[in-house]
Amino acid sequence: MARVGQLASLANRTYTRVEMTEVSVAPENLETTEAWNGPLFEIWQDFQAVVVSNAKAHGDAALVDHHPEPGDRVLDIGCGLGDSAVQLAELAGPKGDAHGVDVAERMIAGAREDAARARVENVSFEVVDVQAARFTDTYDYAFARFGTMFFANPVVALRNVRQALRPGGRLNMVVWRRKLDNDWLHRAETIAEQFLERPEQYDDPTCGPGPFSMADADTVTDVLKHAGFEDIQLKRQDLLIRTGDNLEHAVDLVMSIGPAGEVLRLWGDRVNEIRPRIRAALLDGMADMARDDGAYADSSTWAVRAVAPEYGDPDRLAALLKSAGPAGLTSGS
Ligand SMILES: C[S@@+](CC[C@H](N)C(=O)[O-])C[C@H]1O[C@@H](n2cnc3c(N)ncnc32)[C@H](O)[C@@H]1O
């Protein structure tokens, strides 16, 4: 399915460049796919304990008052390494199931391995670009834990999700709120910017619209309306998260992911000389986040809830009205 290509070099690390060969990916999502299947996959894996536990903290908060019911068929969008899909399968119980989809083959391979090891039977995984997807199954509930912010065209992708839901089916997605309320990422970016701007030229793939693309409440509401959802509600979730085993670990993380991490990654080996100075400035500027048992920071997300209309697919309804409406009126008059 995937071909392993050359080793691309990043500062202090190399990553495996994997080319997708058989998965249908929207052309405008190819770069993001390469990023999530290459450098971001490897960073995600290296920092898995921290990034997944923080994602889970926000995901769990979103599930408290808006969870799948026993017997539900659940879709997990951008499921990554799959722990949330396993959790959703457990919530759906033996009469329900969960299907995790992700555009990165290596994420799905990891998810399948973990689920098999845990012997979870009512979970399945598939490599899918949600924006290019034609879901053939129908779901009662769709969940996304930071899995919907990277689509080049979120309206098209979320319309696909809405069409995969039964009438009345529910969406629950967790997305980052604005950078200013996620100080560990914002502060790291501000410090890194004292040394570097985003390079004009780079070879490395980027993650497209990026983690804060759904931070604005009006924007995300409009996206969902255009995707055909209704009853859209946003619930703010503020949580203290553990960003590393210690301050050094937390600084390694922000030098790898998020806005500062992306700029550093795009510069790659070209900034090796100033890397130690940036790291020293981050250690200094983030020192207040260190505690005895790790580094901690405030973080903020939206739990975004929406419902697929009870009367069914609004696109199909509009098309039916358009074709039947005027003709019906004239023939009846
Ligand atoms: C920030 S990670 C979150 C992973 C997981 N949900 C978690 O909480 O651990 C975002 C995920 O979205 C996936 N993704 C990005 N674009 C996608 C697309 N167009 N279709 C499906 N998945 C996508 C990435 O491959 C990645 O695994």
The ligand as a Gaussian input file, in Angstrom:
#p B3LYP/6-31G(d) Opt

LIG

0 1
 C       -3.523000      15.753000      16.030000
 S       -3.652000      14.139000      15.373000
 C       -4.932000      13.467000      16.425000
 C       -4.900000      11.970000      16.468000
 C       -5.903000      11.321000      17.436000
 N       -7.252000      11.697000      17.165000
 C       -5.568000      11.596000      18.879000
 O       -6.279000      12.355000      19.525000
 O       -4.571000      11.045000      19.352000
 C       -4.576000      14.473000      13.864000
 C       -4.863000      13.239000      13.037000
 O       -5.720000      13.630000      11.938000
 C       -5.322000      12.866000      10.811000
 N       -5.771000      13.538000       9.585000
 C       -5.300000      14.693000       9.053000
 N       -5.925000      14.955000       7.887000
 C       -6.821000      13.948000       7.676000
 C       -7.751000      13.652000       6.627000
 N       -7.881000      14.443000       5.563000
 N       -8.513000      12.535000       6.759000
 C       -8.356000      11.692000       7.822000
 N       -7.479000      11.920000       8.823000
 C       -6.722000      13.042000       8.773000
 C       -3.807000      12.783000      10.935000
 O       -3.243000      11.760000      10.168000
 C       -3.627000      12.586000      12.444000
 O       -3.570000      11.239000      12.792000

